[in-house]
Structure formats: structure tokens, C-alpha cells
Amino acid sequence: MTNLADIRKTYAQQVFSEADAHPDALVQFQHWLDEALHAQLDEPTAMLLSTVDADGTPAARVVLLKNLQTGVPGGFTFYTNYESRKGRALTANPRAALTFFWPGLERQVRIEGEVVRTDAAVADAYFQSRPRASQIGAWASPQSAEIADRATLEAREAEIEARFAGIESLPRPPYWGGFTLHPHRIEFWQGRPSRLHDRLRYERTPDGTWTRTRLAP
């Protein structure tokens, strides 16, 4: 059996200094995201979404970033069923954290902020851009609800297919849409040798600019 305590990796690809960092945290994030895309990493837009519900219970799951807005206030947008567990948690407690991990670049980004629902028109436009099969799936799945078995889900899919037969592009379900996290804190982590990693934290000021602080690893 592998001894988990013996698993370790030396990080030594790059350096991330104050001189390298853009003054705007969202522009800096765009730079790192572009590099992750250029490196053709697996799922570069995957991010861990962490929420806390009305009872104070935390939960985390991986979702996909679907839009990044720089500027003020800026934001990270993803889509889901509003009646899912994460949708209910974000409605009850509209604060969340996002984590991106790009091991191929030895980088991590942590983001915290307030969450709002996207405008209906924006959600409509994104839904229409999805493949028809994904549109069917959004209608068919009562996300996070208990179901008897796989056959139940497949029967629901067939029902939706029949309901929208001959319709190329489906309307957006009323219970499905986007959330945008407006960040007030973003931390960039670059792996370095001897676990002496580079950590730069940005915090949003009232005037919309960012302050930057180096943290001990």
C-alpha cells in the first residue's frame, strides 16, 4: 500500500513576484487563465464552488466558469438549477468561494465574494448557445432531488424530447440560470521549491481598486 505521507512534489516551474503581478486582480486572473488555456490543460475553466447554507452547513462541488467580467465590479459567472442544493444555498446565503487549481502550471487561485443571479436576458442567451442535448438535460433533471433510479431520469428525458419535438432550440427553464460572484478578495498561489510558495492576496477597496499583500506560504 502506498504511504500517502510520502507523496510529494517539488514545485519549481515559475516565480510570481510583485513585479510580475498586474495591479488589477481580475486582469491578473485573465492572464493566468489565458496561460492555462494556451497550455491546453484539462478542464482549465473548472472551479471548486464552496457555499454555506442557511443552517451553516458547508458544501463544495466543481462547476465550470462560463464568463469572466473584468472591470468594476467584475465577476465570475456559472450556471445551474436554482432549485439544486447549491442554488438553494446561494439564495439563502449569497456569498461563496471559488478555487481554481492548475497543477500543470503549479498554480492555484482562491476567490471570495458576493453572489447575485445573472439577468434573465444573459441567462437566456447562454442557454440558447448550449447544445440541444444539454438544453434537454436542463429540463429533464430535477437537480439534487432524490430519484428512484437511472430509468426515472431517462424516462424524464424522453418525456422532454417528446414535449419539444420539432423545436430546434428550447426555451430556458424558469428554474435554471446563472450566478455571478463579484469578488472582494482574490489570492494567487504559485508553487515554489521547499514549500516556500508565492502567495499574493488582492483585496477590493471601496473605490474599486485593489490593494495587494504578500502572504507567508
C-alpha positions in Angstrom: 0.0 0.0 0.0 1.3 3.5 -0.9 2.2 5.6 2.1 0.3 8.8 1.5 2.7 10.8 3.7 5.5 10.0 1.3 3.7 11.6 -1.7 5.2 14.9 -2.5 6.2 17.0 -5.5 8.8 19.8 -5.8 7.3 22.9 -7.5 9.9 24.8 -9.4 8.4 25.9 -12.8 7.9 29.7 -12.2 8.2 32.6 -9.9 5.3 35.1 -9.1 6.6 38.3 -7.7 5.0 41.7 -7.1 6.8 42.9 -10.2 5.1 40.2 -12.2 1.6 41.0 -10.9 -0.9 43.3 -12.6 -2.4 45.9 -10.3 -5.9 44.7 -11.2 -6.7 41.3 -9.8 -9.2 40.4 -12.5 -6.8 41.3 -15.2 -4.2 39.2 -13.5 -6.6 36.3 -13.3 -7.4 36.7 -17.0 -3.6 36.4 -17.7 -3.3 33.2 -15.8 -6.5 31.8 -17.3 -5.2 32.6 -20.8 -1.9 30.7 -19.9 -3.9 27.7 -18.7 -5.9 27.7 -21.9 -2.8 28.1 -24.0 -1.2 25.2 -22.1 -4.2 23.0 -23.1 -4.7 21.8 -19.5 -7.6 19.5 -18.8 -10.7 21.5 -17.8 -8.9 24.9 -17.3 -12.3 26.5 -16.5 -13.2 24.0 -13.8 -13.5 25.7 -10.4 -14.4 24.4 -6.9 -17.5 26.3 -5.7 -17.9 26.4 -1.9 -21.1 27.5 -0.3 -22.7 27.7 3.2 -26.4 27.1 3.5 -29.0 28.8 5.8 -28.1 26.3 8.6 -24.4 27.0 8.3 -23.5 23.7 6.6 -20.7 24.0 4.1 -20.6 22.2 0.7 -18.3 22.2 -2.2 -18.5 21.0 -5.8 -16.8 21.6 -9.2 -18.6 23.8 -11.7 -17.4 25.4 -14.9 -16.7 29.1 -15.4 -18.8 30.4 -18.3 -18.0 34.1 -18.3 -15.4 36.4 -16.8 -16.1 40.1 -16.5 -13.1 42.4 -15.7 -13.6 46.0 -14.6 -15.8 47.1 -11.7 -17.4 45.2 -10.1 -16.3 42.3 -12.3 -17.3 38.8 -11.8 -17.2 35.0 -12.4 -20.4 33.5 -13.9 -21.6 29.9 -13.8 -24.9 28.3 -14.5 -27.1 25.8 -12.6 -30.6 24.8 -11.5 -31.7 27.4 -9.0 -33.6 24.6 -7.1 -30.4 22.5 -6.7 -28.6 22.3 -3.3 -26.1 25.0 -4.4 -28.9 27.1 -5.8 -30.8 27.0 -2.6 -27.7 27.7 -0.5 -26.7 30.7 -2.6 -30.3 32.1 -2.4 -30.2 31.8 1.4 -26.6 32.9 1.8 -25.4 34.8 -1.3 -21.7 34.5 -0.5 -19.3 31.9 -1.9 -15.7 31.0 -2.6 -14.2 29.7 -5.8 -10.9 27.8 -6.2 -9.1 27.2 -9.5 -6.2 24.6 -9.4 -4.0 24.2 -12.4 -1.4 21.6 -11.4 0.2 21.7 -14.9 1.3 25.2 -14.1 1.7 24.7 -10.4 -0.9 27.4 -9.7 -4.0 27.9 -7.6 -6.3 30.9 -7.3 -8.7 31.5 -4.4 -11.7 33.9 -4.8 -14.2 35.1 -2.3 -17.2 37.4 -2.8 -20.9 38.1 -3.0 -23.1 36.3 -5.4 -26.1 37.6 -7.5 -28.3 35.9 -10.1 -27.5 36.9 -13.7 -30.0 38.9 -15.7 -32.7 36.8 -17.4 -31.6 38.1 -20.8 -28.0 37.0 -20.2 -29.1 33.6 -19.0 -31.4 33.2 -22.0 -28.6 34.0 -24.4 -26.3 31.5 -22.7 -28.9 28.8 -22.7 -29.5 29.2 -26.4 -25.8 28.7 -27.0 -25.8 25.3 -25.4 -26.2 22.1 -27.5 -29.8 20.9 -27.7 -29.0 17.8 -25.7 -27.7 20.0 -22.9 -30.9 22.0 -23.1 -32.9 18.8 -22.8 -30.9 17.8 -19.8 -31.6 21.1 -18.0 -35.3 20.5 -18.4 -35.1 16.8 -17.6 -33.0 16.8 -14.4 -34.6 17.9 -11.0 -31.0 18.6 -9.9 -30.2 17.4 -6.3 -33.6 15.8 -5.8 -33.8 12.1 -4.9 -34.9 9.8 -7.8 -35.7 6.1 -7.8 -33.2 5.0 -10.4 -31.4 5.9 -13.7 -34.5 4.7 -15.6 -36.5 7.5 -14.0 -34.1 10.1 -15.3 -34.1 8.6 -18.8 -37.9 8.5 -18.8 -38.0 12.1 -18.0 -35.5 12.8 -20.8 -37.8 11.0 -23.3 -40.8 13.0 -22.0 -39.0 16.3 -22.6 -37.8 15.1 -26.0 -41.4 14.4 -26.9 -42.7 17.7 -25.5 -40.3 19.7 -27.6 -40.3 17.5 -30.7 -39.6 19.6 -33.8 -38.3 22.5 -31.8 -34.6 23.1 -32.5 -33.8 25.4 -29.6 -35.6 25.1 -26.3 -36.7 27.9 -24.1 -34.7 28.3 -20.8 -36.4 26.6 -17.9 -37.7 29.1 -15.3 -35.8 27.4 -12.5 -32.4 27.4 -14.4 -30.0 30.3 -14.8 -26.7 31.9 -13.8 -25.0 33.2 -10.8 -22.2 35.8 -10.8 -19.7 36.1 -8.0 -18.4 39.6 -7.6 -15.0 39.2 -5.8 -13.7 41.2 -2.9 -10.7 39.0 -2.3 -8.5 37.1 -4.8 -5.3 35.1 -3.8 -2.8 33.9 -6.4 -0.6 31.0 -5.4 2.4 29.9 -7.4 4.2 26.7 -6.3 7.9 27.2 -5.3 10.6 24.8 -4.0 10.8 23.8 -0.4 7.2 24.7 0.1 8.1 28.4 0.1 5.4 29.2 -2.3 4.5 32.7 -3.6 1.1 33.9 -2.3 -0.2 37.4 -3.4 -3.6 38.5 -2.0 -5.6 41.2 -3.6 -8.5 42.9 -1.7 -11.0 45.3 -3.3 -11.1 48.8 -1.9 -14.3 51.0 -1.7 -13.2 52.9 -4.8 -13.0 49.7 -6.8 -9.2 49.4 -6.9 -7.2 46.6 -5.4 -4.6 46.5 -2.6 -2.0 43.8 -2.7 -0.3 41.9 0.1 2.2 39.1 0.2 1.3 36.2 2.5 3.6 33.6 4.1 3.1 30.1 2.5 
